[in-house]
Amino acid sequence: MTETDTGPDVTVDEPAAGVRRLRIGNARHRGALSVDLLAEFERAILDVSAEVHCLLLTGSGETFSAGYDLRALGDPPDPADAGATLAPDQLRVLELLDQQPLPIVTALNGPAIGGGLELALAGDIRLAVPSASLAAPTGRLGVVYSGGGLERLLAELPFAIGSELLLAGGELTAARAFALGLINQIVAADQLEKVSIQTAAQIAQLAPLSASAHRQALRSLRRQGPRLPAPDRERLVAAREQALRSRDFAEGVRAFREHRPPHFLGG
């Protein structure tokens, strides 16, 4: 395992072949999201080598992320400072996570609140410890969600559940989130790291062209509805044609015939 520390707020390592793990730091303040932390996150997403085939997002301590860092606000809060702190428009972390081609596994080691909830939902496959929860306490803070934030939440949450979180200050336990299909698996706290790495490593072993094309198509369907828009359908057709001409497809067929695991090269 190679490991580098990008600073006190985000730690980046590669715990398995083809897997890049981004760990939210700032555990002392429950993984609060500062502008500096999100900037580090953005750099870590952009700085991904061709050998990485899956991203793994997780937190530190007993909280995934408590959301944007309210300690940065004055008393009373300055509206301009508060707007930049609670929805920093100059940072593109969530858009980058949505648009980049690599599958994402999120390992929720505890509550994911507000901006932390958006990061948690950015994952394609989500694992959580029993003590994890999902919440958007805007009403308790007296703030209004950004348009982009609402779009991201309602793309993932059933309408009634989104209304419960935003209008009634509700909170979803891990068990309820699992029942609603928002979490793939509930994992014991002492097993989360192991299971999340295994899950990400399993994804990283698959044909990258296939995984990337399917991720982008699935996310388009999630946003747009039951049918792919024409541009996304054209991209999927092009990706399919590229895959059929690839070395990986030939290797996959050969491995199937030889009853052995395939060894994909990503092209």
Helices and strands as residue ranges (DSSP letters): E 2-5, E 10-16, E 19-24, G 27-29, H 35-46, E 54-58, G 70-72, H 79-86, H 93-99, E 104-108, E 112-113, H 115-121, E 125-128, E 133-135, H 138-141, H 147-156, H 159-168, E 171-173, H 174-179, E 185-186, G 189-191, H 192-204, H 208-224, H 230-244, H 247-258
